Amino acid sequence: MTIKIIACEVMKEELLAIKPDNPVEYEFISMKLHLYPQKLHKELQDILDRSLEYSKIILAFGLCGGSTKNLKASDTPLIIPRVHDCLPILLGSKATYEDFVKEEKGTFYLSCGWMITERNILSEHQRVCEKYGEKKALRILDRMYDSYKKVLFIHTGCNEEEATMQQSKQIAELLKLRYDTVQGNDAYIQKIVNGPWDEDHFAHIAPFEIIEEELFGICDKTR
């Protein structure tokens, strides 16, 4: 039977680069919905409700601002990475991402997928400049990104990587942040496509059961 993978378009090229061992059907969701967690939640639930009779469904998302919390599986077993967002997936593991966080807080992560799909900071800055003038536009940027110290671009081998990397450098210059790059790792993405979907890295939700926040390592303090 076919496996279905539901994923954010930010990882589209990386996922499609992996040769599946079994029949796989993909459905990609717009990155823009991450700005509206409730809308993203509804979109994901609608897709799950109409995704029936697969051998398994892989939801290639993390907790993503709570958007996957309380999603209900269809008649098919549901599997989801035990991560908060896609950064550990692009870097290869949750442990690798945590090492970066410990090493330096205030890092603004970018990848080819993010640069292509999200609203570009450069074009937004130009739009604000035209409306309010350069001085005010720079003050707005300073307020929005004052907690960041560095831009880190994750290499994943996408087709447009060279061009998007150059844009990420321009973003670092605009925000007056240090710039660095890191090589991504497709180990987690390989597992999403072909397994093994081990319990350490993936939560397993039985048919018609609900995704609980605790599956991502978060405890409900109100209990």
GROMACS elastic network, one bead per residue, 0.5 to 0.9 nm:
[ bonds ]
;  ai    aj funct       b0    kb
    1    22     6  0.82877   500
    1    23     6  0.72159   500
    1    53     6  0.85264   500
    1    54     6  0.63025   500
    1    55     6  0.53231   500
    1    56     6  0.86229   500
    2    22     6  0.71197   500
    2    24     6  0.55229   500
    2    25     6  0.69042   500
    2    53     6  0.87338   500
    2    54     6  0.55752   500
    2    55     6  0.58139   500
    2    56     6  0.76469   500
    3    22     6  0.75018   500
    3    23     6  0.63198   500
    3    25     6  0.62527   500
    3    26     6  0.86466   500
    3    54     6  0.57950   500
    3    55     6  0.55580   500
    3    56     6  0.52488   500
    3    57     6  0.59090   500
    3    58     6  0.75222   500
    3   193     6  0.87864   500
    4    23     6  0.86750   500
    4    24     6  0.56793   500
    4    26     6  0.58521   500
    4    27     6  0.77032   500
    4    51     6  0.80703   500
    4    54     6  0.66805   500
    4    55     6  0.80487   500
    4    56     6  0.65386   500
    4    58     6  0.61877   500
    4    59     6  0.84167   500
    5    24     6  0.70858   500
    5    25     6  0.62087   500
    5    27     6  0.63994   500
    5    28     6  0.83725   500
    5    56     6  0.86558   500
    5    57     6  0.58286   500
    5    59     6  0.59691   500
    5    60     6  0.67179   500
    5   192     6  0.81566   500
    5   193     6  0.76887   500
    6    25     6  0.85416   500
    6    26     6  0.59583   500
    6    28     6  0.59289   500
    6    29     6  0.76139   500
    6    44     6  0.83341   500
    6    47     6  0.83638   500
    6    48     6  0.88257   500
    6    57     6  0.74522   500
    6    58     6  0.62616   500
    6    60     6  0.58606   500
    6    61     6  0.80597   500
    7    10     6  0.82511   500
    7    11     6  0.71912   500
    7    12     6  0.74042   500
    7    15     6  0.87796   500
    7    26     6  0.75315   500
    7    27     6  0.63870   500
    7    29     6  0.62021   500
    7    58     6  0.83107   500
    7    59     6  0.62297   500
    7    61     6  0.62826   500
    8    11     6  0.60803   500
    8    12     6  0.69988   500
    8    27     6  0.85238   500
    8    28     6  0.54034   500
    8    30     6  0.62659   500
    8    31     6  0.60533   500
    8    60     6  0.71141   500
    8    61     6  0.69194   500
    8    86     6  0.89513   500
    9    13     6  0.81202   500
    9    27     6  0.89273   500
    9    28     6  0.52909   500
    9    29     6  0.56106   500
    9    30     6  0.57678   500
    9    31     6  0.60423   500
    9   113     6  0.72405   500
    9   114     6  0.87759   500
    9   117     6  0.73538   500
   10    13     6  0.79529   500
   10    14     6  0.86912   500
   10    28     6  0.89120   500
   10    29     6  0.87796   500
   10    30     6  0.80869   500
   10    31     6  0.63425   500
   10    86     6  0.86475   500
   10   111     6  0.83883   500
   10   112     6  0.79777   500
   10   114     6  0.55322   500
   10   115     6  0.86433   500
   10   116     6  0.79679   500
   10   117     6  0.64719   500
   10   118     6  0.84537   500
   11    14     6  0.53415   500
   11    15     6  0.60961   500
   11    16     6  0.85993   500
   11    28     6  0.89269   500
   11    60     6  0.87947   500
   11    86     6  0.82142   500
   11    90     6  0.80637   500
   11   113     6  0.61270   500
   11   114     6  0.85177   500
   11   189     6  0.88663   500
   12    15     6  0.53251   500
   12    16     6  0.61348   500
   12    17     6  0.85687   500
   12    28     6  0.71906   500
   12   113     6  0.75180   500
   13    16     6  0.51945   500
   13    17     6  0.60687   500
   13   113     6  0.76672   500
   13   156     6  0.89484   500
   13   157     6  0.87407   500
   13   158     6  0.63322   500
   13   159     6  0.82239   500
   14    17     6  0.52598   500
   14    18     6  0.70888   500
   14    90     6  0.85531   500
   14   113     6  0.87612   500
   14   156     6  0.69922   500
   14   157     6  0.78398   500
   14   158     6  0.71137   500
   14   186     6  0.76947   500
   14   189     6  0.73585   500
   15    18     6  0.56362   500
   15    19     6  0.87310   500
   15   186     6  0.88887   500
   15   189     6  0.63814   500
   15   190     6  0.78919   500
   15   192     6  0.83131   500
   15   193     6  0.72657   500
   16    19     6  0.73748   500
   16    20     6  0.88309   500
   16    26     6  0.88976   500
   18   186     6  0.88237   500
   18   189     6  0.78908   500
   18   190     6  0.65406   500
   18   193     6  0.71306   500
   18   194     6  0.86507   500
   19    22     6  0.89727   500
   19   190     6  0.87933   500
   19   193     6  0.81090   500
   19   194     6  0.85029   500
   20    23     6  0.68871   500
   20    24     6  0.68201   500
   20   190     6  0.87994   500
   20   193     6  0.61282   500
   20   194     6  0.60410   500
   21    24     6  0.85838   500
   21   193     6  0.81637   500
   21   194     6  0.61537   500
   22   193     6  0.88904   500
   22   194     6  0.76210   500
   24   193     6  0.80294   500
   27    47     6  0.87111   500
   29    32     6  0.86352   500
   29    33     6  0.78584   500
   29    40     6  0.86555   500
   29    43     6  0.83897   500
   29    44     6  0.84540   500
   30    33     6  0.59333   500
   30    34     6  0.81064   500
   30   117     6  0.76832   500
   30   118     6  0.89949   500
   31    34     6  0.57673   500
   31    35     6  0.81363   500
   31   114     6  0.80334   500
   31   117     6  0.61093   500
   31   118     6  0.62906   500
   32    35     6  0.58660   500
   32    36     6  0.78313   500
   32    40     6  0.89660   500
   32   117     6  0.75479   500
   32   118     6  0.63565   500
   32   119     6  0.79001   500
   33    36     6  0.52863   500
   33    37     6  0.68079   500
   33    38     6  0.87002   500
   33    39     6  0.64931   500
   33    40     6  0.52085   500
   33    41     6  0.89759   500
   33    43     6  0.87211   500
   34    37     6  0.56819   500
   34    38     6  0.89579   500
   34    39     6  0.83358   500
   34    40     6  0.63625   500
   34    64     6  0.74008   500
   34    65     6  0.79413   500
   34    67     6  0.81759   500
   35    39     6  0.87359   500
   35    40     6  0.84052   500
   36    39     6  0.54010   500
   36    40     6  0.62404   500
   36    41     6  0.86731   500
   36    67     6  0.85656   500
   37    41     6  0.59905   500
   37    42     6  0.86017   500
   37    64     6  0.77084   500
   37    65     6  0.63918   500
   37    66     6  0.68078   500
   37    68     6  0.85318   500
   38    42     6  0.62610   500
   38    43     6  0.86371   500
   38    66     6  0.85195   500
   38    67     6  0.62311   500
   39    42     6  0.51084   500
   39    43     6  0.61399   500
   39    44     6  0.85989   500
   39    67     6  0.82009   500
   40    43     6  0.50784   500
   40    44     6  0.61235   500
   40    45     6  0.85400   500
   40    67     6  0.60466   500
   40    68     6  0.81685   500
   41    44     6  0.52397   500
   41    45     6  0.61519   500
   41    46     6  0.86285   500
   41    66     6  0.82527   500
   41    68     6  0.58970   500
   41    69     6  0.79628   500
   41    70     6  0.87418   500
   41    71     6  0.72647   500
   42    45     6  0.50748   500
   42    46     6  0.60934   500
   42    47     6  0.86216   500
   42    67     6  0.84452   500
   42    71     6  0.87085   500
   43    46     6  0.51623   500
   43    47     6  0.63115   500
   43    48     6  0.87111   500
   44    47     6  0.51358   500
   44    48     6  0.61783   500
   44    49     6  0.86101   500
   44    59     6  0.89775   500
   44    67     6  0.85530   500
   44    68     6  0.77367   500
   44    71     6  0.77346   500
   45    48     6  0.50328   500
   45    49     6  0.60508   500
   45    50     6  0.87402   500
   45    68     6  0.87111   500
   45    71     6  0.60682   500
   45    72     6  0.69600   500
   45    73     6  0.82809   500
   46    49     6  0.51640   500
   46    50     6  0.65306   500
   46    51     6  0.86875   500
   47    50     6  0.54190   500
   47    51     6  0.60695   500
   48    52     6  0.77410   500
   48    57     6  0.85144   500
   48    71     6  0.85244   500
   48    72     6  0.76842   500
   48    73     6  0.64481   500
   48    74     6  0.58080   500
   48    76     6  0.89971   500
   49    52     6  0.73004   500
   49    72     6  0.82574   500
   49    73     6  0.75708   500
   49    74     6  0.55416   500
   49    75     6  0.85341   500
   50    74     6  0.78030   500
   51    54     6  0.73307   500
   51    57     6  0.82338   500
   51    74     6  0.69243   500
   51    75     6  0.83359   500
   51    76     6  0.80192   500
   52    74     6  0.65123   500
   52    75     6  0.60554   500
   52    76     6  0.63957   500
   53    56     6  0.82680   500
   53    74     6  0.87000   500
   53    75     6  0.66326   500
   53    76     6  0.60801   500
   54    57     6  0.67755   500
   54    75     6  0.84395   500
   54    76     6  0.60169   500
   54    77     6  0.83593   500
   55    76     6  0.66416   500
   55    77     6  0.73872   500
   56    76     6  0.56420   500
   56    77     6  0.50803   500
   56    78     6  0.60151   500
   56    79     6  0.74461   500
   57    73     6  0.88421   500
   57    76     6  0.66534   500
   57    77     6  0.62976   500
   57    79     6  0.61679   500
   57    80     6  0.85958   500
   58    61     6  0.88194   500
   58    77     6  0.87112   500
   58    78     6  0.60261   500
   58    80     6  0.59287   500
   58    81     6  0.84949   500
   58   192     6  0.69275   500
   58   193     6  0.81789   500
   59    62     6  0.83094   500
   59    78     6  0.71334   500
   59    79     6  0.60748   500
   59    81     6  0.75688   500
   59   192     6  0.86689   500
   60    79     6  0.84306   500
   60    80     6  0.62072   500
   60    81     6  0.66924   500
   60    86     6  0.83366   500
   60    89     6  0.89968   500
   60   189     6  0.87854   500
   60   192     6  0.70312   500
   61    64     6  0.69016   500
   61    68     6  0.77753   500
   61    80     6  0.67196   500
   61    81     6  0.67425   500
   61    82     6  0.89597   500
   61    83     6  0.79002   500
   61    84     6  0.82000   500
   61    85     6  0.66159   500
   61    86     6  0.66112   500
   62    65     6  0.85496   500
   62    66     6  0.87741   500
   62    67     6  0.87158   500
   62    68     6  0.72810   500
   62    80     6  0.71483   500
   62    81     6  0.60716   500
   62    82     6  0.65743   500
   62    86     6  0.63365   500
   62   216     6  0.81351   500
   63    66     6  0.52645   500
   63    67     6  0.63103   500
   63    68     6  0.53927   500
   63    69     6  0.66290   500
   63    81     6  0.87883   500
   63    82     6  0.79959   500
   63    83     6  0.65100   500
   63    85     6  0.61897   500
   63   213     6  0.75791   500
   63   216     6  0.70583   500
   64    67     6  0.56011   500
   64    68     6  0.67354   500
   64    69     6  0.88332   500
   64    83     6  0.85713   500
   64    84     6  0.57253   500
   64    85     6  0.51797   500
   64    86     6  0.82009   500
   65    68     6  0.80221   500
   65    69     6  0.88141   500
   65    84     6  0.76776   500
   65    85     6  0.81273   500
   66    69     6  0.52223   500
   66    70     6  0.87032   500
   66    84     6  0.87557   500
   66   213     6  0.78948   500
   67    70     6  0.83506   500
   67    71     6  0.82786   500
   68    71     6  0.56376   500
   68   211     6  0.70750   500
   68   212     6  0.86260   500
   68   213     6  0.84888   500
   69    72     6  0.89768   500
   69   210     6  0.80502   500
   69   211     6  0.56102   500
   69   212     6  0.57460   500
   69   213     6  0.57042   500
   70   210     6  0.53477   500
   70   212     6  0.58226   500
   70   213     6  0.77434   500
   71   209     6  0.84153   500
   71   210     6  0.55232   500
   71   211     6  0.53984   500
   71   212     6  0.81785   500
   72   205     6  0.87033   500
   72   207     6  0.81995   500
   72   208     6  0.58603   500
   72   209     6  0.55941   500
   72   211     6  0.64525   500
   73    76     6  0.67264   500
   73    77     6  0.69346   500
   73    78     6  0.59951   500
   73   205     6  0.69538   500
   73   206     6  0.70387   500
   73   207     6  0.53358   500
   73   209     6  0.55768   500
   73   210     6  0.62808   500
   73   211     6  0.78613   500
   74    77     6  0.75229   500
   74    78     6  0.79351   500
   74   206     6  0.88070   500
   74   207     6  0.56151   500
   74   208     6  0.53039   500
   74   209     6  0.81200   500
   75   206     6  0.84300   500
   75   208     6  0.60836   500
   76   206     6  0.74239   500
   76   207     6  0.51380   500
   76   208     6  0.79080   500
   77   204     6  0.72573   500
   77   205     6  0.59902   500
   77   207     6  0.50125   500
   77   208     6  0.83781   500
   77   209     6  0.89518   500
   78   203     6  0.83069   500
   78   204     6  0.59629   500
   78   205     6  0.50050   500
   78   206     6  0.64238   500
   78   207     6  0.70604   500
   78   209     6  0.88967   500
   79   197     6  0.77026   500
   79   202     6  0.63424   500
   79   203     6  0.56873   500
   79   205     6  0.61761   500
   79   206     6  0.87972   500
   80    83     6  0.85254   500
   80   192     6  0.86606   500
   80   197     6  0.89102   500
   80   201     6  0.85665   500
   80   202     6  0.54098   500
   80   203     6  0.53595   500
   80   204     6  0.67967   500
   80   205     6  0.82109   500
   80   211     6  0.88616   500
   81    84     6  0.86400   500
   81    89     6  0.83746   500
   81   188     6  0.88115   500
   81   192     6  0.80138   500
   81   197     6  0.85976   500
   81   201     6  0.58017   500
   81   203     6  0.62120   500
   81   216     6  0.83245   500
   82    94     6  0.84187   500
   82   199     6  0.87562   500
   82   200     6  0.77525   500
   82   201     6  0.54832   500
   82   202     6  0.51623   500
   82   203     6  0.60617   500
   82   215     6  0.67023   500
   82   217     6  0.77761   500
   83    86     6  0.72920   500
   83    87     6  0.84760   500
   83    88     6  0.68619   500
   83    89     6  0.79565   500
   83    94     6  0.68552   500
   83   201     6  0.80635   500
   83   202     6  0.85364   500
   83   216     6  0.60524   500
   83   217     6  0.85843   500
   84    87     6  0.83436   500
   84    88     6  0.83187   500
   84   216     6  0.69090   500
   85    88     6  0.70928   500
   85    89     6  0.79106   500
   86    89     6  0.50522   500
   86    90     6  0.62683   500
   86    91     6  0.86434   500
   87    90     6  0.52024   500
   87    91     6  0.61135   500
   87    92     6  0.85012   500
   87    93     6  0.86385   500
   87    94     6  0.82229   500
   87    97     6  0.68313   500
   87   109     6  0.80074   500
   88    91     6  0.50174   500
   88    92     6  0.58885   500
   88    95     6  0.76973   500
   88    96     6  0.69610   500
   88    97     6  0.52157   500
   88    98     6  0.81900   500
   88   188     6  0.80111   500
   89    92     6  0.52195   500
   89    93     6  0.59887   500
   89    94     6  0.73766   500
   89    97     6  0.87935   500
   89   184     6  0.89490   500
   89   185     6  0.80591   500
   89   186     6  0.75809   500
   89   187     6  0.80399   500
   89   188     6  0.53260   500
   89   189     6  0.63419   500
   90    93     6  0.78988   500
   90   111     6  0.86721   500
   90   154     6  0.75751   500
   90   155     6  0.88392   500
   90   156     6  0.74289   500
   90   184     6  0.57387   500
   90   185     6  0.61708   500
   90   186     6  0.65945   500
   90   187     6  0.86413   500
   90   188     6  0.74269   500
   90   189     6  0.74292   500
   91    94     6  0.79375   500
   91    96     6  0.65779   500
   91    97     6  0.65003   500
   91   154     6  0.76132   500
   91   156     6  0.88720   500
   91   182     6  0.86494   500
   91   183     6  0.76803   500
   91   185     6  0.50134   500
   91   186     6  0.72894   500
   91   187     6  0.83824   500
   91   188     6  0.80416   500
   92    95     6  0.85872   500
   92    96     6  0.69599   500
   92    97     6  0.81863   500
   92   184     6  0.67410   500
   92   186     6  0.55862   500
   92   187     6  0.50583   500
   92   189     6  0.74692   500
   93    96     6  0.53471   500
   93    97     6  0.65963   500
   93    98     6  0.87990   500
   93   185     6  0.81698   500
   93   187     6  0.74925   500
   93   188     6  0.62231   500
   93   201     6  0.84069   500
   94    97     6  0.52080   500
   94    98     6  0.61789   500
   94    99     6  0.86847   500
   94   201     6  0.83282   500
   95    98     6  0.50558   500
   95    99     6  0.62236   500
   95   100     6  0.88347   500
   96    99     6  0.51343   500
   96   100     6  0.65783   500
   96   101     6  0.89084   500
   97   100     6  0.51745   500
   97   101     6  0.64040   500
   97   102     6  0.87778   500
   98   102     6  0.61647   500
   98   103     6  0.85103   500
   99   102     6  0.51450   500
   99   103     6  0.60749   500
   99   104     6  0.87557   500
  100   103     6  0.50378   500
  100   104     6  0.63128   500
  100   105     6  0.80011   500
  100   107     6  0.87249   500
  101   104     6  0.54625   500
  101   105     6  0.54630   500
  101   106     6  0.82876   500
  101   107     6  0.79332   500
  102   105     6  0.67779   500
  104   107     6  0.69307   500
  104   149     6  0.86030   500
  104   150     6  0.88234   500
  105   147     6  0.89631   500
  105   148     6  0.78492   500
  105   149     6  0.77922   500
  105   150     6  0.88656   500
  106   147     6  0.58979   500
  106   149     6  0.52139   500
  106   150     6  0.66526   500
  106   151     6  0.88480   500
  107   147     6  0.87693   500
  107   148     6  0.56985   500
  107   149     6  0.59466   500
  107   151     6  0.58200   500
  107   152     6  0.66212   500
  108   145     6  0.89409   500
  108   148     6  0.64217   500
  108   149     6  0.77396   500
  108   150     6  0.60296   500
  108   152     6  0.60726   500
  108   153     6  0.84700   500
  109   150     6  0.84650   500
  109   151     6  0.59482   500
  109   153     6  0.59606   500
  109   154     6  0.72733   500
  110   113     6  0.81650   500
  110   114     6  0.60203   500
  110   115     6  0.68359   500
  110   151     6  0.72909   500
  110   152     6  0.61833   500
  110   154     6  0.61787   500
  110   165     6  0.86928   500
  110   168     6  0.71590   500
  111   114     6  0.52261   500
  111   115     6  0.62140   500
  111   116     6  0.86695   500
  111   152     6  0.84940   500
  111   153     6  0.54899   500
  111   155     6  0.66499   500
  111   156     6  0.74360   500
  111   161     6  0.80746   500
  111   164     6  0.78238   500
  111   165     6  0.77927   500
  111   168     6  0.84453   500
  112   115     6  0.51726   500
  112   116     6  0.62021   500
  112   117     6  0.86160   500
  112   153     6  0.82597   500
  112   154     6  0.77710   500
  112   155     6  0.76228   500
  112   156     6  0.74933   500
  112   157     6  0.84272   500
  112   158     6  0.64494   500
  112   159     6  0.85740   500
  112   160     6  0.68840   500
  112   161     6  0.54525   500
  112   162     6  0.86573   500
  112   163     6  0.87093   500
  112   164     6  0.57260   500
  112   165     6  0.71935   500
  113   116     6  0.52488   500
  113   117     6  0.60320   500
  113   118     6  0.81969   500
  113   158     6  0.79498   500
  113   161     6  0.88073   500
  113   164     6  0.88454   500
  114   117     6  0.53080   500
  114   118     6  0.55177   500
  114   119     6  0.87538   500
  114   120     6  0.88453   500
  115   118     6  0.59590   500
  115   119     6  0.78784   500
  115   120     6  0.65798   500
  115   164     6  0.61324   500
  115   165     6  0.85123   500
  115   167     6  0.79826   500
  115   168     6  0.77008   500
  116   119     6  0.82928   500
  116   120     6  0.79704   500
  116   160     6  0.86675   500
  116   164     6  0.74869   500
  117   120     6  0.82214   500
  118   121     6  0.87529   500
  119   122     6  0.88121   500
  119   123     6  0.78701   500
  119   124     6  0.73124   500
  120   123     6  0.55162   500
  120   124     6  0.62012   500
  120   125     6  0.85856   500
  121   124     6  0.50344   500
  121   125     6  0.59347   500
  121   126     6  0.85623   500
  121   171     6  0.69346   500
  122   125     6  0.51631   500
  122   126     6  0.63260   500
  122   127     6  0.87449   500
  122   167     6  0.80265   500
  122   170     6  0.77809   500
  122   171     6  0.65464   500
  122   174     6  0.81488   500
  123   126     6  0.50455   500
  123   127     6  0.62261   500
  123   128     6  0.87189   500
  124   127     6  0.50438   500
  124   128     6  0.62563   500
  124   129     6  0.85446   500
  125   128     6  0.51378   500
  125   129     6  0.60523   500
  125   130     6  0.86541   500
  125   134     6  0.86673   500
  125   137     6  0.65457   500
  125   138     6  0.80334   500
  125   141     6  0.78749   500
  126   130     6  0.62534   500
  126   131     6  0.86978   500
  126   134     6  0.84543   500
  126   137     6  0.83193   500
  127   130     6  0.52479   500
  127   131     6  0.63922   500
  127   132     6  0.87126   500
  127   137     6  0.89247   500
  128   131     6  0.50423   500
  128   132     6  0.58165   500
  128   133     6  0.71152   500
  128   134     6  0.78243   500
  128   136     6  0.82894   500
  128   137     6  0.56181   500
  128   140     6  0.88831   500
  129   132     6  0.53719   500
  129   135     6  0.79197   500
  129   136     6  0.75006   500
  129   137     6  0.53223   500
  129   138     6  0.82556   500
  130   133     6  0.58084   500
  130   134     6  0.76762   500
  130   137     6  0.88500   500
  131   134     6  0.89882   500
  131   137     6  0.86895   500
  132   135     6  0.80984   500
  132   136     6  0.60922   500
  132   137     6  0.65227   500
  133   136     6  0.57638   500
  133   137     6  0.61916   500
  133   138     6  0.88019   500
  134   138     6  0.61069   500
  134   139     6  0.86376   500
  135   138     6  0.52810   500
  135   139     6  0.63741   500
  135   140     6  0.88047   500
  136   139     6  0.50149   500
  136   140     6  0.62496   500
  136   141     6  0.87106   500
  137   140     6  0.51307   500
  137   141     6  0.63655   500
  137   142     6  0.87292   500
  138   141     6  0.50180   500
  138   142     6  0.61335   500
  138   143     6  0.86956   500
  138   174     6  0.85029   500
  138   175     6  0.84779   500
  139   142     6  0.50228   500
  139   143     6  0.63136   500
  139   144     6  0.86819   500
  140   143     6  0.52580   500
  140   144     6  0.62405   500
  140   145     6  0.87208   500
  141   144     6  0.50749   500
  141   145     6  0.60475   500
  141   146     6  0.79014   500
  141   174     6  0.86985   500
  141   175     6  0.70467   500
  142   145     6  0.54611   500
  142   146     6  0.52608   500
  142   175     6  0.71647   500
  143   146     6  0.54510   500
  143   147     6  0.85445   500
  144   147     6  0.80412   500
  145   148     6  0.56194   500
  145   149     6  0.87499   500
  145   175     6  0.73443   500
  146   149     6  0.79773   500
  146   175     6  0.86366   500
  148   151     6  0.80038   500
  148   175     6  0.88519   500
  148   177     6  0.74295   500
  149   176     6  0.85111   500
  149   177     6  0.54979   500
  149   178     6  0.65159   500
  150   172     6  0.73968   500
  150   176     6  0.87182   500
  150   179     6  0.57256   500
  150   180     6  0.74803   500
  151   168     6  0.76631   500
  151   169     6  0.80326   500
  151   171     6  0.80367   500
  151   172     6  0.58288   500
  151   177     6  0.64308   500
  151   178     6  0.61780   500
  151   180     6  0.63375   500
  151   181     6  0.81835   500
  152   168     6  0.84906   500
  152   172     6  0.89727   500
  152   178     6  0.85179   500
  152   179     6  0.60877   500
  152   181     6  0.51917   500
  152   182     6  0.69936   500
  153   165     6  0.69312   500
  153   168     6  0.70028   500
  153   169     6  0.86431   500
  153   179     6  0.80164   500
  153   180     6  0.64408   500
  153   182     6  0.62898   500
  153   183     6  0.85203   500
  154   165     6  0.89266   500
  154   181     6  0.59080   500
  154   182     6  0.50984   500
  154   183     6  0.58065   500
  154   184     6  0.55232   500
  155   158     6  0.79391   500
  155   161     6  0.74401   500
  155   165     6  0.85545   500
  155   181     6  0.71164   500
  155   182     6  0.61163   500
  155   184     6  0.51980   500
  155   185     6  0.85575   500
  156   161     6  0.78774   500
  156   183     6  0.68820   500
  156   184     6  0.52561   500
  156   185     6  0.72339   500
  156   186     6  0.78114   500
  157   160     6  0.83983   500
  157   161     6  0.64835   500
  157   184     6  0.85341   500
  158   161     6  0.51609   500
  158   162     6  0.86263   500
  159   162     6  0.80297   500
  160   163     6  0.56798   500
  160   164     6  0.62645   500
  160   165     6  0.85699   500
  161   164     6  0.51718   500
  161   165     6  0.58399   500
  161   166     6  0.85617   500
  162   165     6  0.51644   500
  162   166     6  0.63968   500
  162   167     6  0.88637   500
  163   166     6  0.52605   500
  163   167     6  0.65159   500
  163   168     6  0.88455   500
  164   168     6  0.62044   500
  164   169     6  0.87203   500
  165   169     6  0.63729   500
  165   170     6  0.87830   500
  165   181     6  0.88972   500
  166   169     6  0.51192   500
  166   170     6  0.64920   500
  166   171     6  0.88354   500
  167   171     6  0.63251   500
  167   172     6  0.87826   500
  168   172     6  0.63618   500
  168   173     6  0.87431   500
  168   179     6  0.85343   500
  169   172     6  0.50800   500
  169   173     6  0.63185   500
  169   174     6  0.86270   500
  169   179     6  0.66944   500
  169   180     6  0.86829   500
  170   173     6  0.50460   500
  170   174     6  0.60688   500
  170   175     6  0.85826   500
  171   174     6  0.50026   500
  171   175     6  0.61049   500
  171   176     6  0.83273   500
  171   177     6  0.84184   500
  172   175     6  0.51950   500
  172   176     6  0.58118   500
  172   178     6  0.64234   500
  172   179     6  0.60026   500
  173   177     6  0.63163   500
  173   178     6  0.79170   500
  173   179     6  0.82427   500
  174   177     6  0.78216   500
  175   178     6  0.89596   500
  185   188     6  0.75410   500
  185   189     6  0.82810   500
  186   189     6  0.50273   500
  186   190     6  0.59115   500
  186   191     6  0.86030   500
  187   190     6  0.51015   500
  187   191     6  0.64362   500
  187   192     6  0.88416   500
  188   191     6  0.50990   500
  188   192     6  0.63168   500
  188   193     6  0.88938   500
  188   201     6  0.84846   500
  189   193     6  0.64371   500
  189   194     6  0.86080   500
  190   193     6  0.53768   500
  190   194     6  0.59685   500
  190   195     6  0.69699   500
  190   196     6  0.89965   500
  191   194     6  0.51626   500
  191   196     6  0.57514   500
  191   197     6  0.63698   500
  191   198     6  0.88561   500
  192   195     6  0.58263   500
  192   196     6  0.80741   500
  192   197     6  0.71583   500
  192   202     6  0.89734   500
  194   197     6  0.81531   500
  195   198     6  0.76493   500
  197   200     6  0.84882   500
  197   201     6  0.69930   500
  197   202     6  0.57898   500
  197   203     6  0.83619   500
  197   204     6  0.85803   500
  198   201     6  0.57372   500
  198   202     6  0.58135   500
  198   203     6  0.81808   500
  199   202     6  0.50486   500
  199   203     6  0.59757   500
  199   204     6  0.74311   500
  200   203     6  0.78821   500
  202   215     6  0.88651   500
  203   211     6  0.86450   500
  203   215     6  0.63421   500
  203   216     6  0.80720   500
  204   211     6  0.88381   500
  205   208     6  0.82099   500
  205   209     6  0.60468   500
  205   210     6  0.68875   500
  205   211     6  0.66942   500
  206   209     6  0.54146   500
  206   210     6  0.81667   500
  207   210     6  0.86648   500
  211   214     6  0.86396   500
  211   215     6  0.73993   500
  212   215     6  0.57782   500
  212   216     6  0.80466   500
  213   216     6  0.57924   500
  213   217     6  0.74069   500
  213   218     6  0.60004   500
  213   219     6  0.74691   500
  213   220     6  0.79730   500
  214   217     6  0.52044   500
  214   219     6  0.54583   500
  214   220     6  0.73015   500
  215   218     6  0.71542   500
  215   219     6  0.89588   500
  216   219     6  0.88543   500
  219   222     6  0.88788   500
  219   223     6  0.88026   500
  220   223     6  0.59651   500
